Each structure stands twice: as C-alpha cells, then as structure tokens.
Amino acid sequence: MRDTLILQPTLAVDACVIWLHGLGADRYDFLPVAEALQQRLLSTRFVLPQAPTRAVTINGGYAMPSWYDILAMSPARAIDSEQLEASAQQVIQLIEAERDGGIDPARIFLAGFSQGGAVVLHTAFLRWQGPLGGVLALSTYAPTFGAELSFADNKKQLPVYCLHGTFDDVVQPAMGRAAYDCLIAQGVPASWREYPMAHEVLPEEVRDIGTWLAARLG
C-alpha cells in the first residue's frame, strides 16, 4: 500500500506485525521500536502504514496525520465514524496482502498506539472476520466498544496486551482500562500492564512486548 513502511526481517518471513502510529505522528514513529523488536523476532516482518493528513477538529482544524477526526473530547471522544471505518478497511487490506503473500493469519498481529490502537481494536474485533495472532493496544481506548456488543466466538480466543501509562494525560488510564474491561467481559484473553509514564513508550514496555510476541510466535 502506498506510503507504507515495511521492515523486512533477517530470516525468511513467517510472521507479521502491522503497527499503526498515533495522531500527529507518522509511519517512522515506531520504526526504532520495530527495529528493536526485530532483533529478537528474526522472522517477523513489521508493516508501518501512514495515516492520511486531514483536519482535526479538536486541534483547531489543523491538518495532521490522523486515522480519523476527533470532533470533541468529552464527555467521551466524539469521532468521525466514516473515517474510522476507512482506516479499518486500510488495515484489512494490509492483513489480506500478508495473507495472500503466504503468511498464516494466525501469525499476523495488529498493534497500535493511541488513535492507532483504537483503529486496530475496532478492526480486530468488529470488522476483520478471520483469525489473527493477537492485538497490542498501547496507550489507547476503544470508542466503538460498548456494553451492548457481543463478539463473535472466534474473537473470544484472540489475545490482547493492553499497555498504558499511569501518568497519561492524553488518553486517560481509565479510558484504556474501560477497553480492557470490555474485552474481559466478552471472555477475551486480555492482559493489562501499567508503566510509570505519560503518553509515550518506554524501553521496559518494548521489552515486555517482545516477550509477549515471542511467547505467541514460538
């Protein structure tokens, strides 16, 4: 896909992580993280797509890379649902490309930070119908999750690792915890991990992600 950054592994590819950046960032934002993880995951390809640049209402209409417009911050995030669906479809196309290229979907993982995490949670549980290896949800929330949802049975075996900073003032920890609680209520094997950080990523967190991925990739 155009503007997608692909980091090829040292060994023959047998797994893939599709990783979405956050609001206002770009596809290079998590390149150092992917490079660090690939030192351990020698046969895993990392796919880093680029969000389109568009006006973001809560930022005064300023144009920036955004998976969807955020219309208001409270009482809960009000978002442009059509743009979210378009971003989910972009992720699905990336999954399909990896699958069609010979990667078992059970060895394809979705990861996302902040707004990117909201997209991958929505895609993995509400849009993509096939299997996946798991989801990494970093400092994020789930604007499309709610008590009325009922996940498909095959989604109730999908592991999720939720990681959040205790000092995050951009996506409050309670928002991330609400997404995690929804997953647990649906019977999803989700894990929650907190770090003494703000809206960021720490080396300790990257190491924990590497351990989590390695355990599932064998």
C-alpha positions in Angstrom: 0.0 0.0 0.0 1.2 3.5 -0.8 3.3 5.2 1.9 3.6 2.0 4.0 7.0 1.4 5.5 8.0 -2.2 5.5 10.8 -3.6 7.7 12.0 -7.0 6.4 13.5 -9.5 8.9 16.8 -11.3 8.7 15.3 -14.7 8.3 12.6 -15.9 5.9 9.3 -14.3 6.9 6.8 -16.4 8.8 5.0 -13.7 10.9 4.0 -10.1 10.6 3.1 -7.2 12.9 1.0 -4.3 11.4 1.7 -1.3 13.6 -0.3 2.0 13.5 1.1 5.2 14.8 -0.8 7.8 16.8 -2.4 11.2 16.0 0.0 13.7 14.5 2.8 11.2 14.1 3.9 9.2 11.0 4.9 5.8 9.8 8.5 6.4 11.0 7.4 7.0 14.6 7.6 3.3 15.6 10.5 2.3 13.3 13.0 2.3 16.2 10.6 0.1 18.2 10.2 -2.3 15.3 13.9 -2.5 14.7 14.5 -3.3 18.4 11.8 -6.0 18.4 13.1 -7.5 15.2 16.4 -8.2 16.9 14.5 -10.8 18.9 11.9 -11.7 16.3 14.2 -12.7 13.4 11.5 -13.9 11.1 8.8 -11.3 11.7 8.1 -8.5 9.2 6.9 -5.1 10.5 4.4 -3.2 8.4 4.1 0.5 9.4 1.3 2.3 7.5 0.8 6.0 7.2 -2.4 7.8 8.2 -3.8 10.4 5.8 -3.3 14.1 6.6 -6.5 15.8 7.3 -8.1 18.5 9.5 -8.6 17.5 13.2 -11.4 19.4 14.8 -10.2 19.3 18.4 -6.9 20.8 17.2 -8.5 23.9 15.7 -8.9 22.3 12.3 -5.1 22.0 11.9 -4.2 19.3 9.3 -2.1 16.4 10.5 -1.7 12.7 10.1 -4.9 11.2 11.5 -6.7 7.9 11.3 -10.0 9.7 12.0 -11.2 13.2 13.0 -11.9 13.8 16.7 -14.8 16.1 17.0 -14.9 16.5 20.8 -13.1 15.3 23.8 -15.9 15.0 26.4 -17.9 13.5 27.9 -16.4 10.8 25.7 -14.4 11.0 22.4 -16.8 12.0 19.6 -15.2 10.7 16.3 -15.8 10.7 12.6 -17.1 7.1 12.2 -16.7 7.0 8.4 -13.1 7.9 8.7 -12.6 5.2 11.3 -14.2 2.6 9.0 -12.0 3.7 6.1 -8.9 3.3 8.3 -10.1 -0.2 9.4 -10.5 -1.1 5.8 -6.9 0.0 5.1 -5.8 -2.3 7.9 -7.8 -5.2 6.5 -6.2 -4.7 3.1 -2.8 -4.9 4.8 -3.9 -8.2 6.5 -5.1 -9.6 3.3 -1.9 -8.7 1.5 0.2 -10.5 4.1 -2.2 -13.5 4.0 -2.1 -13.6 0.2 1.7 -13.4 0.4 1.8 -16.6 2.3 1.7 -15.5 6.0 -0.7 -17.6 8.2 -3.3 -15.0 9.5 -2.8 -16.7 13.0 0.7 -15.2 12.8 -0.4 -11.7 11.9 -0.6 -9.3 14.8 -2.1 -5.8 14.9 -0.5 -3.1 17.1 -1.5 0.5 17.6 -0.6 3.4 19.8 -3.2 5.9 20.9 -5.5 6.6 18.0 -3.8 3.8 16.0 -4.7 1.4 18.9 -8.4 2.4 18.6 -8.3 1.5 14.9 -6.7 -1.9 15.5 -9.1 -2.8 18.3 -12.1 -1.8 16.1 -10.7 -3.7 13.2 -9.7 -6.9 15.0 -12.9 -7.4 17.0 -15.6 -5.7 14.9 -14.5 -5.8 11.2 -12.0 -8.5 10.4 -13.7 -11.8 10.2 -10.8 -14.2 10.1 -8.2 -15.3 12.6 -5.3 -13.2 13.9 -2.4 -13.8 16.2 -3.2 -11.1 18.7 -3.5 -7.3 19.3 -1.2 -4.9 21.0 -3.1 -1.9 22.4 -0.7 0.8 23.6 -1.9 3.9 25.5 -5.3 3.7 23.7 -9.0 3.3 24.1 -11.9 1.7 22.2 -14.5 4.3 21.1 -16.6 1.7 19.4 -16.8 -0.8 22.3 -19.9 -0.8 24.5 -21.9 -3.0 26.8 -24.3 -3.9 24.1 -21.6 -5.6 21.9 -21.3 -9.3 21.5 -18.1 -10.5 19.9 -18.0 -13.5 17.5 -16.9 -16.7 19.1 -13.6 -16.8 17.2 -12.8 -13.3 18.7 -13.0 -14.7 22.2 -9.7 -16.6 21.7 -7.8 -13.6 20.4 -5.1 -12.5 22.9 -4.8 -8.8 23.6 -2.0 -7.0 25.5 -3.1 -3.6 26.9 -0.3 -1.3 28.0 -0.8 2.2 29.5 1.0 4.9 31.4 -0.2 5.8 34.8 0.5 9.5 34.1 -1.1 9.6 30.7 -3.0 12.9 30.4 -3.8 12.5 26.7 -5.7 9.2 26.8 -6.6 8.8 30.5 -5.8 5.4 32.0 -9.5 4.9 32.8 -10.2 5.0 29.1 -7.7 2.3 28.4 -9.0 0.3 31.4 -12.6 0.6 30.1 -11.5 -1.1 26.8 -9.7 -3.8 28.7 -12.7 -4.4 31.0 -15.0 -4.7 27.9 -12.6 -7.3 26.5 -12.6 -9.3 29.7 -16.4 -9.1 30.0 -16.6 -10.7 26.5 -14.3 -13.5 27.6 -11.3 -12.3 25.6 -7.9 -13.4 27.0 -6.6 -9.8 27.6 -3.8 -8.7 29.8 -3.3 -5.2 31.4 0.1 -3.7 32.2 0.8 -0.2 33.6 4.0 1.8 33.5 5.1 5.0 35.3 5.0 7.1 32.2 2.9 9.7 30.3 1.6 9.3 26.7 4.8 7.6 25.5 6.6 4.3 25.1 9.4 3.1 27.5 12.2 0.6 26.8 10.8 -1.6 29.5 7.5 -1.7 27.7 9.2 -2.6 24.4 10.9 -5.5 26.1 7.6 -6.7 27.6 6.0 -6.5 24.1 8.9 -8.6 22.7 8.4 -11.2 25.4 4.6 -11.3 24.7 5.1 -11.6 20.9 7.9 -14.2 21.3 5.7 -16.4 23.5 3.0 -16.5 20.8 5.2 -16.9 17.8 7.2 -19.8 19.3 
